Amino acid sequence: MLGYNLLKRISFVFFVFVILFCKNSPIETSIVIERIQAASSAEGTNPINVFISGKFWKPETSLDGITIFFSNGSKWNQAGTTDGRAYFNEISIECQEKKGYVAFYKDGSYATNFDCTKENRLKVKSNGVHVIYLLPEAGNGIETVSFFKNGNKLDVLYPEPVIGQVTASSTLPNYPAYSLFDGSVDFVWVEGTKNDGVGESVEVELEDPIGLSGMEIFNGYQRLDSLFHKNGAVTEILVSNDSESFKIPVANKQGGQRIFFPKTLFGKKFTFTILKVRTGKTWKDTVIAEIIFLGEKGKRFTVLDKNVNQFKHTILSKTKNTILSGVVDKAYFADMAEGRLDYVFRSNGSFVIWKDDLSEKRVLDGNWVFLEATPGEAKIKIFGRDHKVVTQSLDSNSPYSETTEEKSTLIFSDTLTVKKVGNRIQMIGKKVQIPN
């Protein structure tokens, strides 16, 4: 009898252990947002708002949408290369204004249009979704994005926005430190020394304290494979909160990597100092593309830097009462005799130009820099990618009805002279010509 009671107790303890420690974490069955980026955001809105009740995101121009990258929830606590996939078979989108549509792209290809006047779910066929792109018609806003699997609404774990300031010991012009938290691996921080950047650092100072247990990092310049190797990448970082510090190895490879710290650091201020690098084949510049902070119990954080708005306001101030005031944050759609050319130059320093002529379609995107401007003429410098695109089926009025073909992607730079010819804007450079 004693042996039977002892066996029952052991069985009960084992059952409790299984319940407490072996069941799936809620994160494992959630949609985990790796990062989210918007080409532009109207004042007071943020793309992460689509997951926050009572808030919304709205673009500054009708050419701009949001891109959502996923991470595999079942592997949220595994260090190493991140698995950028989520598993759902339905999605719903609630628009700010109940009119028009949102173009829905999945993993680089157009899927369908979501009707903003209806409350329904779109079926999604996929064995794991890496990325979706949402483009509202006519600059409409998006209030909520929800995901479902087998009829059940899934919880969403997203990078919680924390207000702070990101500064660096040195910075190459036009590659600011706050780019580390903009959701895009295309816009990066580059240290600004003449050597390979060993000893340079990034400091993140937050308004409220957090527990920092690790980070996901996109190392090096990840816009193109060639740029990754031409520029340097970090291989070891010193992480500190002023009272404690430790060295962290970083893999010299593209894509996201998840790193957990030996212990959680608590505080408002964290410093990341470069200790070792892999030197670039062409330039000594060392680059970090993106960082997501990891907290305790699976929490994720991104930093909303005050300098971002200061940069935009500086651009708007410089272009005020000049010819560029009619260009910045304005979407232009132009039908030409041999095709069409659409473009937008944003106050956050980015741009996109869509060229569609008889021979091929190309998209140019990257950064632009203010050089000089008067009411009648201006000069700006642009640099970025020029890629061939492959047409997908979509509303013919949308310039985003294509996917890029990286094998024909070129890196370019140009200086454009901006003039007004009649009632139209003309931009002329050696490579890029935007006629009136």
C-alpha positions in Angstrom: 0.0 0.0 0.0 2.9 2.3 0.9 4.5 1.6 -2.4 1.3 2.3 -4.3 0.8 5.7 -2.5 4.4 6.6 -3.2 4.0 5.8 -6.9 0.9 8.0 -7.0 2.8 10.9 -5.5 5.7 10.5 -7.9 3.2 10.4 -10.8 1.5 13.5 -9.6 4.8 15.4 -9.3 5.8 14.3 -12.8 2.4 15.5 -14.1 2.8 18.9 -12.5 6.4 19.2 -13.9 5.1 18.4 -17.4 2.3 21.0 -17.1 4.6 23.7 -15.8 7.8 23.2 -17.8 7.0 21.2 -20.9 4.0 22.9 -22.3 4.4 25.4 -25.2 5.0 29.0 -24.2 2.3 31.3 -25.6 5.0 32.9 -27.7 5.4 29.7 -29.6 1.9 29.9 -30.9 1.9 33.6 -31.5 2.8 35.7 -34.5 6.3 37.2 -33.8 7.1 40.4 -35.7 10.8 40.5 -36.4 10.6 44.1 -37.5 8.3 46.5 -39.3 9.1 49.5 -41.5 7.3 52.2 -43.3 8.5 54.1 -46.3 7.0 57.2 -44.5 4.7 57.9 -41.6 2.4 60.9 -41.2 3.0 63.1 -38.2 2.1 61.3 -34.9 1.8 57.8 -36.5 4.1 54.8 -36.5 3.8 51.5 -38.4 3.9 49.5 -35.1 0.5 51.2 -34.4 -1.3 48.6 -36.5 -0.8 46.2 -33.5 -1.7 48.7 -30.8 -5.3 49.2 -29.9 -6.7 52.7 -30.6 -3.9 53.8 -32.8 -3.2 53.7 -36.5 -0.5 54.3 -39.2 -0.9 56.6 -42.2 1.7 57.2 -45.0 2.8 60.7 -46.0 2.2 60.0 -49.7 0.1 57.6 -51.8 3.3 55.8 -53.0 4.2 54.5 -49.5 3.3 51.3 -47.6 4.5 49.2 -44.7 6.6 46.1 -44.7 6.2 43.5 -42.0 8.9 40.9 -41.4 8.2 37.8 -39.4 10.1 35.5 -37.0 9.3 31.9 -36.2 7.6 31.9 -32.8 8.4 28.3 -32.0 12.1 29.2 -32.1 12.0 32.5 -30.2 14.4 31.3 -27.5 17.0 29.8 -29.8 20.2 31.6 -30.4 21.9 31.8 -33.8 20.5 32.5 -37.2 16.9 33.7 -37.0 14.1 31.8 -38.8 12.1 34.5 -40.6 8.8 32.7 -41.0 5.3 32.9 -39.5 2.5 30.4 -39.8 -1.1 31.7 -40.5 -3.7 31.1 -43.1 -5.9 34.2 -42.8 -5.3 37.9 -42.4 -7.6 40.8 -41.8 -6.9 44.5 -42.3 -9.0 47.4 -40.9 -8.5 50.7 -42.7 -8.8 54.1 -41.2 -11.3 55.2 -43.8 -13.8 52.7 -45.0 -13.1 53.2 -48.7 -10.8 52.0 -51.4 -8.4 49.0 -50.9 -5.1 47.9 -49.6 -2.8 46.0 -52.0 -1.5 42.9 -50.3 1.9 41.4 -51.2 3.3 38.2 -49.8 7.0 37.2 -50.0 7.7 39.7 -52.8 4.7 38.9 -55.0 1.3 40.5 -55.3 -1.4 38.4 -53.7 -4.7 40.3 -53.8 -6.4 43.6 -52.8 -8.2 43.9 -49.5 -11.5 45.8 -49.7 -11.5 48.5 -47.0 -15.4 48.7 -47.2 -15.8 45.1 -46.0 -15.0 43.3 -42.8 -13.6 40.0 -44.0 -10.5 37.8 -43.9 -8.2 37.0 -46.7 -7.1 33.4 -47.2 -3.3 33.0 -47.2 -1.7 29.9 -48.8 1.8 29.4 -47.6 4.1 27.0 -45.8 5.5 29.9 -43.7 5.4 33.6 -44.6 8.6 35.6 -44.5 7.3 39.1 -45.3 4.2 41.0 -46.3 3.8 44.4 -47.8 0.7 46.5 -47.5 0.0 49.5 -49.8 -3.1 51.5 -49.0 -4.8 53.2 -51.9 -4.7 57.0 -52.0 -2.7 57.3 -48.8 -5.4 55.7 -46.6 -4.4 54.8 -43.0 -4.3 51.3 -41.5 -5.7 50.8 -38.0 -5.3 47.1 -37.4 -3.7 44.0 -38.9 -4.8 40.6 -37.5 -3.7 37.1 -38.2 -5.6 33.8 -37.9 -4.9 30.1 -38.1 -7.7 27.5 -38.5 -10.2 30.1 -37.6 -8.5 31.3 -34.3 -7.1 34.8 -33.9 -3.4 34.7 -33.0 -1.6 36.8 -30.5 1.0 39.2 -31.9 4.4 39.8 -30.3 5.9 42.9 -31.7 8.9 45.1 -30.9 7.5 47.5 -28.2 8.5 51.1 -29.0 10.5 52.8 -26.3 11.4 56.4 -26.5 15.1 57.3 -26.3 18.1 58.6 -28.1 20.7 56.8 -30.1 24.1 58.4 -30.5 27.5 57.2 -31.8 31.1 58.1 -31.1 31.5 58.7 -34.8 29.2 58.6 -37.8 29.8 58.7 -41.6 27.6 61.5 -43.0 24.2 60.3 -44.0 24.4 57.1 -42.1 23.1 58.1 -38.6 23.0 55.8 -35.5 19.2 56.0 -35.2 19.1 53.9 -38.5 19.8 50.9 -36.3 16.2 51.0 -35.1 14.3 52.0 -38.2 13.1 48.5 -39.1 15.0 48.5 -42.4 18.3 46.7 -43.2 18.8 49.1 -46.2 19.4 52.1 -44.0 22.4 51.6 -41.7 24.8 53.1 -39.2 28.4 53.5 -40.4 31.2 54.5 -38.1 33.0 57.6 -39.2 36.7 57.0 -38.5 39.4 56.6 -41.0 40.3 53.2 -39.7 38.2 50.1 -39.4 36.1 51.3 -36.5 37.6 49.3 -33.6 36.9 51.2 -30.4 33.9 53.1 -31.8 30.6 52.8 -30.0 26.8 53.3 -30.1 25.0 54.6 -27.0 21.3 54.1 -26.4 19.7 56.2 -23.7 16.1 55.5 -22.9 13.5 57.5 -21.1 12.4 54.4 -19.1 14.5 51.5 -17.8 14.3 48.0 -19.4 15.8 44.6 -18.8 18.1 43.8 -21.7 18.6 40.1 -22.1 19.9 40.0 -25.7 19.5 41.3 -29.2 18.8 40.4 -32.8 21.4 42.0 -35.0 21.8 42.4 -38.8 25.5 42.7 -39.2 27.2 44.6 -41.9 25.7 46.3 -45.0 22.9 44.0 -46.1 21.4 46.0 -48.9 23.3 43.8 -51.4 25.6 40.8 -51.2 28.4 42.8 -52.8 28.1 45.7 -50.4 28.3 43.3 -47.4 31.8 42.1 -48.5 33.0 45.5 -49.7 32.3 47.1 -46.3 33.4 45.8 -42.9 31.3 44.0 -40.2 31.7 43.6 -36.5 32.9 40.2 -35.0 32.9 41.2 -31.3 31.1 43.8 -29.3 31.4 44.9 -25.7 27.9 45.4 -24.2 27.6 47.6 -21.1 25.1 49.4 -18.9 27.8 51.4 -17.0 27.9 49.1 -14.1 28.3 45.7 -15.8 29.8 44.7 -19.2 30.7 41.6 -21.2 32.1 40.7 -24.6 29.7 39.2 -27.2 30.9 37.5 -30.4 28.9 38.4 -33.6 28.9 36.1 -36.6 30.3 37.6 -39.8 27.3 36.7 -42.0 24.2 38.2 -43.6 20.7 37.8 -42.3 19.5 38.2 -38.7 21.2 36.5 -35.8 19.8 36.2 -32.2 22.2 36.7 -29.4 21.4 36.1 -25.7 23.5 37.8 -23.1 25.1 35.9 -20.1 22.8 37.8 -17.8 20.1 40.5 -18.1 21.3 44.1 -17.9 18.9 46.6 -16.3 18.9 50.3 -16.8 18.2 53.2 -19.2 21.6 53.5 -20.8 23.4 50.8 -22.8 26.6 51.1 -24.8 27.8 48.8 -27.6 31.6 49.1 -28.4 33.2 47.5 -31.4 36.1 45.3 -30.3 36.8 43.3 -33.4 35.9 43.6 -37.1 36.1 41.9 -40.4 37.6 44.5 -42.6 35.9 45.3 -45.9 37.5 44.3 -49.2 37.0 47.8 -50.7 36.3 50.2 -47.8 37.4 50.2 -44.2 34.0 51.4 -43.0 32.3 49.1 -40.5 28.6 48.8 -40.7 25.7 47.6 -38.6 22.3 47.5 -40.4 19.7 46.9 -37.7 19.2 45.9 -34.0 16.2 44.6 -32.1 16.5 44.6 -28.3 15.4 41.4 -26.5 14.0 41.5 -23.0 13.0 39.0 -20.4 10.2 36.4 -21.2 10.4 37.0 -24.9 9.8 40.7 -24.9 11.1 42.7 -27.9 11.9 46.4 -28.1 12.7 49.0 -30.7 13.9 52.6 -30.0 11.9 55.6 -31.2 14.6 58.2 -31.5 13.8 61.9 -31.2 16.5 62.7 -33.7 14.5 61.2 -36.5 11.9 63.9 -36.4 14.6 66.5 -35.9 16.2 65.3 -39.1 12.9 65.6 -41.0 12.2 69.0 -39.6 15.7 70.1 -40.7 15.1 68.9 -44.3 11.7 70.7 -44.4 13.3 73.9 -43.0 16.1 73.8 -45.6 13.6 73.3 -48.4 11.0 75.8 -47.3 10.4 78.6 -49.8 12.6 76.9 -52.4 11.7 74.8 -55.4 12.1 71.7 -53.3 9.1 72.6 -51.1 7.0 71.4 -54.0 8.9 68.1 -54.3 9.6 66.8 -50.7 6.9 64.4 -49.4 4.9 64.7 -52.7 4.1 61.7 -54.8 4.4 62.3 -58.6 2.7 60.1 -61.2 3.6 60.8 -64.8 2.4 59.2 -68.0 4.9 59.6 -70.8 4.8 58.8 -74.5 7.0 55.7 -74.0 5.8 54.6 -70.6 5.6 56.2 -67.2 7.8 57.6 -64.4 6.7 57.9 -60.8 8.7 59.2 -57.9 8.8 60.5 -54.3 11.5 62.2 -52.3 10.7 61.9 -48.6 11.7 64.2 -45.7 13.3 61.3 -44.0 16.0 61.4 -46.6 14.9 58.4 -48.7 13.5 58.3 -52.3 12.1 55.9 -54.9 11.8 56.4 -58.7 9.8 54.0 -60.8 10.8 53.9 -64.5 8.6 52.0 -67.0 9.5 52.3 -70.7 9.3 50.2 -73.8 12.4 48.2 -73.1 12.2 47.4 -69.4 11.0 48.4 -65.9 13.4 49.6 -63.3 13.2 51.0 -59.7 15.7 53.2 -58.2 15.7 53.7 -54.4 18.0 54.9 -51.7 18.9 58.2 -50.0 19.0 61.8 -51.1 21.0 64.7 -49.7 20.3 68.4 -49.9 23.1 70.4 -51.5 21.6 73.8 -52.3 18.3 75.4 -53.2 16.7 78.6 -54.3 13.1 79.3 -55.4 14.1 78.6 -59.0 16.7 75.9 -58.8 18.2 73.2 -56.6 20.9 70.6 -56.5 20.5 67.3 -54.6 22.7 64.1 -54.5 21.1 60.7 -54.7 22.7 57.3 -54.1 21.3 53.8 -53.8 20.2 50.8 -55.9 19.0 50.6 -59.5 17.2 47.3 -60.1 15.3 45.6 -62.9 11.8 44.5 -61.9 9.5 41.7 -63.0 5.8 42.7 -63.6 3.2 41.1 -61.4 -0.6 41.3 -61.9 -2.1 44.3 -60.1 -4.1 47.4 -60.6 -2.3 49.2 -63.5 -2.4 52.5 -61.5 -0.1 51.1 -58.8 3.7 51.5 -59.4 4.3 48.7 -56.8 3.0 46.0 -59.1 6.5 44.5 -59.5 9.1 42.5 -57.7 12.8 43.2 -57.9 15.3 41.0 -59.7 18.5 41.3 -57.7 20.8 39.8 -60.3 20.5 43.0 -62.3 20.8 45.3 -59.4 23.4 48.1 -59.6 24.7 50.6 -57.1 24.7 54.2 -58.3 25.0 57.8 -57.3 24.1 61.0 -59.2 23.8 64.7 -58.7 20.5 66.1 -59.9 19.7 69.7 -60.9 16.1 70.5 -60.1 14.3 73.2 -62.2 10.8 74.2 -62.9 9.7 74.1 -66.5 6.2 75.5 -66.9 4.1 74.0 -64.2 6.2 70.8 -64.0 9.4 69.8 -62.1 12.4 68.7 -64.1 15.4 66.8 -62.5 18.4 66.2 -64.6 21.6 64.3 -63.8 24.2 62.2 -65.6 22.3 58.9 -65.0 18.8 60.0 -63.9 16.6 62.3 -66.0 13.1 63.2 -64.8 11.7 65.3 -67.6 9.0 67.8 -67.0 
